[in-house]
Amino acid sequence: MSLSLPRAAPRAETMTALAEHLRRRIALEGPITVADYMGDALGHPRWGYYTSRDPIGAGGDFTTAPEISQIFGELIGLWLAQAWIDLGRPAPIQLVELGPGRGVLMADLLRAGAMAPGFLDAIELTLVETSPVLRQAQAERLKAHAPRWAARVAEIPDGPLLLVANEFFDALPIRQWEKTPDGWRERLVTWSDEAAEFGFTLSTGSAPADRLALGLSAANAPEGSVFEASPLSLSVMNSLAERIAAQGGAALIVDYGYDRAQAFGDTLQAVKAHRPVSAFETPGAADLTAHVDFHALARCAREAGAAAYGPIRQGAFLNRLGARERLERLTDRSDPRQARALAQGVARLTEPDQMGVLFKVLAVTGGVTPAGFATADTTPAPNGSSEP
Ligand SMILES: C[S@@+](CC[C@H](N)C(=O)[O-])C[C@H]1O[C@@H](n2cnc3c(N)ncnc32)[C@H](O)[C@@H]1O
């Protein structure tokens, strides 16, 4: 997927503290990978984007599905409760969210999950979150459920697992390679003193990742093609899937992305105050994301011994779980203004020209077909979404 975003960067006098750190880092180490740039921009312990702010909502930089409609979290709560029942109602069970933002999704899903007798008593809640600012917001919203926090998946306590991740994987760093007349070269980020801005340069050696060498009929890609991979995303998925295969559980991954077997295209994008900006403009002060390669995640889960379902489109998934019925029930109890807002929220999440198609849902289980998916959803078509 190509995005024609501006690549130019600001002048040195307007540099963020993080931009200055990156400039010095490049001066010392030489050009850095896109993953290193993204990792620092989002997660630097002092000046990283997520370290230093709450970016979500109308007054921030972007809005997410749970912030748009409570129905999103409620339906996911029912999905998780059903997965728990399918597992034989184990107690305790680890309930985990990766990147919980302000805790809205978790609060909504726990409220709905309470409808399954025994579910709330069985769960032990872990939030995988690196941002101290967002941990604070989560602590306030979720204190009744006594959450614990982890900085990485490896810290989640052992046992059967129920996991949800909404817009988490798109925040994990990617690497990029570009097809040149001399073959594939890695894109690196450099700094030009002369222009006083960041920009791309290419690696001199041809050292594509194994996945690039294995996964692509790279010879057929036209010159200028960009290929992306997120090694950290694969590593997280590998850990989750191995664990689900060994200890039981179910995971639901929701994000924007593609599911093609061979995806070319530059999807690195930056957003500030709900508008696209250059990825190089204000590192540390703008959100930086890339589309999620669902095909790679699903393959990784299967290779780790778990079953992967989807990806299917978010709109289809929510409708199968009963978004319309839930909307009707809520509308019955609302005044006309609230009813309009509820309907708009569901439309935004499900309509094809809004979030219904771009956003996709992948489920990973130990083998049980999860709610909202069909057995047929286990085999994504090589060149498109696995369902209409
Ligand atoms: C785009 S927000 C999504 C928030 C929430 N899931 C929602 O739907 O509103 C990304 C979340 O992932 C967290 N995050 C980003 N990178 C992370 C990492 N490497 N480890 C743990 N959490 C991370 C952010 O702090 C934030 O909570």
The ligand as a Tripos MOL2 file, in Angstrom:
@<TRIPOS>MOLECULE
LIG
   27    29     1     0     0
SMALL
NO_CHARGES

@<TRIPOS>ATOM
      1 C1         -2.3000    2.8800   19.1560 C.3       1 LIG1
      2 S1         -2.2930    2.6580   20.8760 S.3       1 LIG1
      3 C2         -3.6720    1.5430   21.0370 C.3       1 LIG1
      4 C3         -4.3420    1.6840   22.3590 C.3       1 LIG1
      5 C4         -5.5490    0.7930   22.6330 C.3       1 LIG1
      6 N1         -5.3070   -0.5910   22.3140 N.3       1 LIG1
      7 C5         -6.7810    1.2920   21.9330 C.2       1 LIG1
      8 O1         -7.3080    0.5690   21.0940 O.co2     1 LIG1
      9 O2         -7.2190    2.3910   22.2480 O.co2     1 LIG1
     10 C6         -0.8740    1.6120   21.1140 C.3       1 LIG1
     11 C7         -0.6980    1.0940   22.5150 C.3       1 LIG1
     12 O3          0.4200    0.2020   22.5510 O.3       1 LIG1
     13 C8          1.3510    0.6340   23.5360 C.3       1 LIG1
     14 N2          2.6720    0.2320   23.0490 N.ar      1 LIG1
     15 C9          3.3200    0.6740   21.9620 C.ar      1 LIG1
     16 N3          4.4830    0.0040   21.8030 N.ar      1 LIG1
     17 C10         4.5540   -0.8850   22.8010 C.ar      1 LIG1
     18 C11         5.5080   -1.8870   23.1790 C.ar      1 LIG1
     19 N4          6.6110   -2.0860   22.4670 N.pl3     1 LIG1
     20 N5          5.2510   -2.6390   24.2720 N.ar      1 LIG1
     21 C12         4.1140   -2.4470   24.9910 C.ar      1 LIG1
     22 N6          3.1730   -1.5150   24.6810 N.ar      1 LIG1
     23 C13         3.3990   -0.7380   23.6120 C.ar      1 LIG1
     24 C14         1.1290    2.1230   23.6260 C.3       1 LIG1
     25 O4          1.6480    2.7150   24.7800 O.3       1 LIG1
     26 C15        -0.3980    2.1530   23.5550 C.3       1 LIG1
     27 O5         -0.9790    1.7830   24.7680 O.3       1 LIG1
@<TRIPOS>BOND
     1     1     2 1
     2     2     3 1
     3     2    10 1
     4     3     4 1
     5     4     5 1
     6     5     6 1
     7     5     7 1
     8     7     8 2
     9     7     9 1
    10    10    11 1
    11    11    12 1
    12    11    26 1
    13    12    13 1
    14    13    14 1
    15    13    24 1
    16    14    15 ar
    17    14    23 ar
    18    15    16 ar
    19    16    17 ar
    20    17    18 ar
    21    17    23 ar
    22    18    19 1
    23    18    20 ar
    24    20    21 ar
    25    21    22 ar
    26    22    23 ar
    27    24    25 1
    28    24    26 1
    29    26    27 1
@<TRIPOS>SUBSTRUCTURE
     1 LIG1         1 GROUP 0 **** ****
